[in-house]
Amino acid sequence: MSDDTKAAGGVAFVEIKRHLLDSARPPKLAHKFMYSRIEDQVFVSVGHFEGHEVHAFLHGLKGEEDPEPPRLHITDTFVLNIKAAQELRRTTEEMFAELQASGLIEPAAKKEAADDAKDGA
């Protein structure tokens, strides 16, 4: 599958080609993102929790046992240069703006005000 990303004026400036290892499998879950940095390289790791492990942990909290916490499974790590990190930030900001506009999440300022009121600040 390939898409064209258009620049201003509708001129294609990059062609995107998606290479999926197994297109029959559903997309990977992503619950947690972590990063570390070595000089000008940023390492971004993506991980997820297995549903059955979370369920067992929560069920164990209801009992008297000390349940084993769910494990975070790191599935991918990416190395970004500064330019790629800036692109990730821009894309994430666009994603949150769209989620806020569609009403799926509260605007950050509104959420911070609600959190401050809840905390008594």
C-alpha angles and dihedrals in degrees: 000000000000135000132193118227110212126217123211108303093031096275114146111238101169134022116215118213117187116211110191118187092216114009090187091067121082118250116280119263118245118198103151136033123194133176142194130183135217110187106303097347121093119202112206118192124195122202144168141201121236110241095225091053092051091047092050091048094050091045090049091053089062091058132058095260125101101241123213108251117242116264124239108231112209106212103171141017123194130193114218130189118215093268092052091047089053090050090051089052092049092048092048091050090051090049093052092046089054093046090050093047090052091050095243093121134020119253109264095244092053092048092048091051091050091048091049091050090049092050092047093242 
